[in-house]
Amino acid sequence: MELALIVEAAQAGQRLDRLLSDALPDRSRGAVQKAVEAGCCLVDGLPVTTPSRKLKAGQEIRFSPPDVASSLEAEEGEVDILWHDENLLVCSKPAGLTVHPCPSCPSGTLVQRLLRRFPQLASQEGLRPGIVHRLDKDTSGLLLAALDEKTRLALSEAFARREVRKRYLALARGVPAARGVCREPIGRHPTAKIKMAVVPEARGGKPAHSEWERLWSSPDNAFSLLAIRIHTGRTHQIRVHMAHEGHPLLGDALYAPAETARMAPRQMLHAWRLQFRHPLTGKEMRFCCPPPRDFIDAAVNNARRMQRVVLTGNPGSGKSAAAAALRNRGIPVISADEVVTGLYAPGGEAADLLARRWGGDLLDARGGVDKDALLALFHRRPEARREVEELIHALVRDAVERFWNAEEARGVACAAAEIPLYYECGWHNGAFSPRPVVAAIRTPREQRFSRLRDNRGWDEEKSALIESWQWPAERKEAAADLTLDNSGDLAALERAVADLDGRLARRRAEDDAELERIIVAACGCDDKEDENA
């Protein structure tokens, strides 16, 4: 192409590159300067290679710049275009897609996909036509691009003036303050070339400003969902600032400790909201893009707690048989009675403590607790029963808590504890977190007492005495989340436990669905900020 024009009186004194740039809005000023320096411009028939040459009225300018069509080749690939007009577009970049070509990624980029959809991008020079800001490869979300050079320059100036508002969603370790600001300067890491770091400005760091708002925290406070606004656009700014604050992003292999990096498949960062003024129309543009599936899944999977189940019931109800049936179905179970047996055994922690407190007469010949002697003590001194129970219950509770924590660390979905005195200990009032699902074993009193006589040799008086120390069966069943009937034979119990297993699985699914609903609502785009989306 060749541009021919005459310098008008009003243009006298202008620089050559300025006049040519105004006449060719699709060319950047830098591109015009390079073309002038390369000898592509004649002034009154003579070559001029100085872009800053001042012009006079009446001079004839002939400019023949080289073809600046991009050397990029368009590529097939899906692009989620949220909005566009003749001048610009807003798209949703998926995680894992590089924005523009670079030496390590010469193809398969977002720009090359956009070029297929918007071939006019080829009129812009370079390997990143239309790109006015960027997202890291593994960051998802909103990205703004210009479809012509004039719009690109205008948007670049808007970014430089910090007139473009960008907010991100992030999953960060721990529980940051409800609102916070980080203004630490950012520069190249002094030893790791691929990393950025907080670096004093005196050593090359550039000013950086991030502020966050905590939207939600996981029930165990392991991580939080944050909305983060960046006022500057430093490389890896959010990742560096949040790591510096002690709250690195989940999945961030570059800036987070290994344990945090393993919590997600990528850094959990999503460009969520974008607000800017259209450079041509002046209209205020607002967009919002909910996070992708992997972001929601990472939040749900890391917030999910192992389902804790308590089996309880009155003496003779068949708690141990139900526990055994659960074990046979692959659910780990701890028995409070078995824990107590270990505590009472020779050398057990409780045997030593009880002997020192109440005398050696409480021990049998092997050094374990003599349960008949202990029962006799309770008859003589009712206050002794309360004291012993407080001691034993504290030890049992610690053992159950350690068991549940260990099973959760193994990644088990559900683990149960057989605890006859769960309600009597007051453990239903928040002793465990998360709160267990309580299943009460329902068996008629006459049937329970018959089992106690046949299996343990208890007479009616002893059964009634032990029963009197516990909540009535009806009260336990009313307080429980689930009940399990054990009035039949062993085969009937196994069927009832299978049904219980199914009900527990459905509760886990319902809990996951509710957790996802809460997280999705916190990430929502349901207000006036997303009117263009």
N, C-alpha and C positions, 0 to 999 in steps of 0.2 A: 504494500500500500504506500501511497505518497500523499503527504499533507502539504498543501500550498496555501499560504495566507499572506496578507499585507499587514504590517504593524500599524495599528490605528494610533491616533494622537493620544488617546487615553491610556494606551499601553506603553507609551514611550517611557524608558527608564526601567522597565521590567527586566528581570533575568530571562535568558533564553529558555532555560529548563522550566521556569514557572509558566511562561506563555504556552509552551508545548504541552505541559501537563494539563493546563486548563482546557486546551483544545482537544485533548485525548483522555477523557476521564476514565477510560478502561485501562490505561497504562499507569503504573506507579511512577512517581517522580524519580525513583532510583533507576527504573528501567529506561526512562527518557534520558537521564544523565549518561548512562552507559552507552546508549545509542549515539548520543552527541559525541562522546569521547571516541567512539569507534569510527567517526567520520561520516555519519549518516545525515548530516545537516549542512545545508548551503544557505548563506545569507548574502543576498544580492549576487548569487552565482559563485561565491567563494566558500570553500569548506571552513566551518568553524567547529573546533573540538573543545571549546571551553563552555561548559554548561552555564557558568555564571555571567557570561557575556551580556552586557546591558544593551538594550535595543533602542533604535531610533524610529520615529514615525516615518512611515512610507517604505521601510525596508521590506524586501520580499524574502519570505522564509519558505524553503522547500525541505521537508523532512521525510526521509524514507527509512523508517525503522525496520529492523528485521522482524520476521514472523516470530511472535512470542508465544505461539500456541504451545501448550504444555506438552512435554515429552511423555507425560504419564499416559498409560493405556487404561481405558475403562475396563472394569471387571464386573462380572456377574456377582451378585450377592444381595441379600435382603437388607434393606434400610428402612427403619421405622420413622417415616417422615410425619411429624406431628402437625406441622403447619409450614406453608411457604407461599410466597408471592413471586413477582418477577425479580425481586432484588435480594431476597434472603430466605433462609430456611431454618427451621428448628427441628432437630431429629433426636431420637433416643439411641445413644450408642450402647451396644451390649458390652458386657465385660469380656475381656479376652481379645478385643479388636483394637489394633493400633490405629490412631487417628490419621497419620500421614506417613508416607514412605521415609525411611532412614536407612543408613548403611546396613543395619542389622535386620531390617524388615523392608526390603525394596518393593514388595507387592503384598496383596491381600489386605489392604488397609481400607479404612472408611472413605478416604478421599477417592480412591479408585472405584468404589461402589457408587459414590455420589456422582462421579463423572459419567457413569452409565445412565443414571437417572436425569442428570442435568448437564448435558454436553457443553453448555455455555461456560462452564467452569474452565474449559480448556483455553479460553481467551486470557486467563490470568497466568502470569508467569510462575515458575518455580515448581517445587514438588509438594507444596501445600496450598493450592489455590483455594481461596475462600475461607481459609481457616483463620479465625481471629482469636481463638483461645483453644486450649486442648485439655483432654482428660488423660490420665494415665491409662495404659493398656487395660489393666484389671479394674478400673473404675467404670461404673456404668452411669448412664443418665443423660441429661440434657446437654446438647451441644448446638451452638449457633454458628452458621456459616453464611458468607456473602456470596451472591451469585454474579456480582460484577465488581470491578476494581473500585469504582467510586464508593459503593456501599462498604466494601472491605476497609477502605481507608477511614470512612466515617465511623464504622464500628470499632476499628482499632483505636481511634482517638477517644471514643467513648470509654473503652476499657482503660486507656491510659489516664483518663480523668476520673476513673473509678465511679462512673455513672451507671455501670451495669451491676445489678445485685444478683449474687449467686449464693444459694443455700444448698447444703448437702445434708444427707442423712448418713450417719455412721453408727456402727456398733463398736463401742469402746469398752475395754476391760474396767471393771470396778464401777464405782458410783461417783462420778464427778459432782462438783457443786451444781445446784440447780441452774445457775447461770455463771458463766465465767468468760474471761478474756485472756488471750495470750498475745503479747506484743514482742516476743523475742525475735531478733533478727535471724535470718536464715542464709546460709552459704554452703559451699561445698564442704563435705566432710574432710577433715585434715588428712586422713589416711585411707579411707575407703572411697574410691573414685565414683562408684555408682550411687553413693548415698549423699543426702543433704544432712545438715545438722544445724543446731543453734550455734551461731558463730557471731562474736562481737563485731559491730560495724567497723571497728578499728582494724579488724583482721579480714575484712572483705564481706562480712555479712550484710544483707540488704534488709531494710525495714519490712516487717511482716506483721499482719494484724488479723487475728482470728477471734471469733466469739461464738460461744455455744449456749444452747439451752437443752437441758435434760428433759426428754419427752416421756421416758419410761425406764424402769430398771427391772431386771429379772428378779423373781421371788427370792433367790438366794444371794442377790446383790453381786453376782459374778460379773455382770456386764450391764451396760446401759445403751439405750437408743438416744442419740443426740441429733439435734438440728444445728448445723454449724454454718455460720456465715463467714465468708472470707472477704476482707476489704482490700487485700492485695493478692497477687497471683503468683507467688513464689513456687518453684518446683517442689512437689511433695509437701506443700505447706501444712495441710491438715494432718497428714501422717506424722510429720516432724513435731508439730506443736503438741498434738495429743500424746505422743510418746514422751515428750519433754515434761508434760504435766503429770505423767505417771499413769496415763490411761491410753495405752496403745490400741490400735484398731485390731479387732479380731481378724485373723487370717493374714495379717501383714508380715510376710516373711522377711522383709527388709528392716523393719523398725521395731517389731514386737519380740518379746522372748518366745522361745520355741513353744512353750505350753499355750500361749495366746495365739501364736501363728497357726497351731494345729486346730483351733476351734472353728475354722471356716476355710473353704477352698480358695479364697482370694481375700484381699483386703476388703473389708465390708464398708465400702464408701460408694455413695450414689449421689450424683448431681440431681437434686430433687426439684428445686425451684429456680426460675430464671426470670428476671425482670429488666427490661431495657426500653428505651424510647426508639421507635422506628426512625432511622436516620432520614428517610425521605418524607414520610407522612407526619412525623411528630407524634404519632399515637403511642400511648403507653402500652407495652406488650408484656403480658404475664403468662407464664407457663408453669405447669407442675406435672411431674412424671412419677407415679408410684414406683417403688423399688421392685426389681425383678424377683422371680421365684427363689433364686438361690439366697437372696438377702433375707427373705421371710423365713425360709427353711433354716438358715443358720441361727436366726433368733429363736425360733421354736425349738430346734434341737438342743441348743445350749441352755434354754430356760427350762426345758422339760426336766422334772425330777423323777427319780425312781418312785414307783407306786409302793407305798408302805401299807401293809395290811396287818391288822391285829385280829387274832382269833381269841375270843373270850367266851365265857359261859360259866355256869355254876358247877360244883363238883359232880362228876359222873356224867356230864353232858356229852362227852366224847371229843373233847378238844384235841387230844393227842392223836386219835384216829383220823380226825379231819386234817390235822397237820401232816400226818404221814401220807394221806391221799394227795395233798398239795405237793409234797416232795416228789411223789411219783409222777406228777405232771410237770416236773422241772422247775418248780418254784422253790427257791431256798427258804428254809424255815428255821428259826431259832425258838427254843422252848425255854420259857422263864423257869419252869420247874426243873429242867435239866441244868440251868445255870445255878439255881439254888442248890441242887444236889452237889454240884462241883464246889460251891462255897462251903457246904456242910461237910464235905469229905475230909478225911485225915489230911492235914496240911493245908486245907482250904482257908481262904481269908476270913470267912465268917467263923469257922471253928475256933480259930485263935482269938478273935475278938470277943466272942461270946464267953469263952472260958475265962478270959481275963476279967470280963465284966461281971459274970454271974457265978463263976467258980467252976472247977474241973468236974463237978458232978454232972454237968451238961454233956460231957463227952463220953463216948463208949470206949471199950477196951482198945480199939485201934486208933483213937484220937479224933474220930469224927463226931459230929453232933448227934446225940441220942435224941431222936425226935419225940419219943415217949416222955423223956425227962423234960424236954422243952415244952411239950404240951402241958405237963404237970405244973411247970413254972407259970404258964399262962393262967392256969386255974387258980393258983395261989395268989398271983400278983398280976392283975389285968393290965397294970401300967407297964409291966415288962413286955407284954405282947406288942404294945404300941412302940416301945423303944426298939425292940428287935425288928419290927416291921420297917421302921424308918431306916434302920441300918441296911437291912437286906434289900429293901426296895431301891435304895440309892445305888447299890452295887449292881442290881439287876438292870436298872434303867441304863446305866453306863454300858453294860454289856450289850444290851439291845441296840443302843445308839451306835456303838462300834461296829456291830454286825451290819446294820443298815448302811452305814457309811462305806464299809468295805465292799458290800455288794453293789452299791451304786458306782463306786470307783471301777468295778469290773464291767460296768455297762449293762447290768441286769435291769430288765424292765419292771420287775415286781419281786418283792421279797416280803415274807410274812413272819410275824412273831406271835407265838402262842403265849398269851398273858392272861392267866385266870383273874388276876386282881387289877386289871387295867383301870376300871372305874373306881375301885376302892382306894387305889393309890392316888387318885386325882389326876392321872396322866392325860385324861381327856380334856383338861383345861390348859392345853398348850405345852405339855412336856416335850413333845416332839415336833420338829419342823422339817419338811412339810407335814401337815396333819395326816395321820394314818386313816385309812378306810377301815372301819370296825365291823367285823362280822361276828354276830353272836350265834352260838350253837343252841338251838332250841330242842329241849328234851323234857317230857313230863317229869315231875318230881318223883312219882312212884317208880318210874323206869330208871331214873338216875340213882335213887337209893338202892334199888335192886342191883344195879351194876356195881355200886360201891361195896355192897355186901359180898357179891360173888367174886369180884376182882381184887378187892383190897382187904376184905375181911372186916369192914367197919360195921358196927351195929347201928341200930336206928338212932341211938343217943349221940354217938360220935358224928354221924352224918348230919344230924340236926344242928349240932354245935358248930361244926365247920361251916355249914350253910348259913348260920346266924351271923357269922363274921363278914358275910358278903352281901352285896345288893341282892334284893329279890330278883329271881330270873326274869320276871315280867318287866322290871325296871331296866335291866340290862338290854333286853330285846328292844324296848322302846327307844333307848338312847342310841342303839347301834345304827349304822348306815344300812347294813344288810343282815338278814337272818338266814340260817342254814338249818333245815330240819334234820334231826337225827333220831327220829322215833322208830325207824325201821332197822333192817339188817345192814351188814357191811356193804353189800352191793348197792343198796339204796343210798347209803352215805356217799359212796363213790360217785354215784350219779348226781347227787346234790352238790358235791365238790366240783364236778365238771361244770355244772350250771353256774356255780359261784365263779369259777375261772372265766367263763364267758362273760359274766356280768362285770367282772373286774376289767377285762379287756375293753369292753364297751365304755366303761368309765374313763379308761386311759385315752381312748379315742375322743371322747367328749371333752376331756380336759385339754387335749391338744387343739381341738377345734376352737375352744374358748380362748386359749392362749393365742392362737393365730388371729382370731377376731380382734383381740385387744391390740396386738402389734400392728395389724393392718390398719386399724382405726387411727392409731398414733401416727402412721405414715401417710395418712389420707390426703386427698386433694379435694376437699369439699368446701373450700371457702372462696372468697372473691379473688384470691391471688391467681387462680388458675382459669380465668375467664376465657383465655384464648385456646386452652388445651382441648 
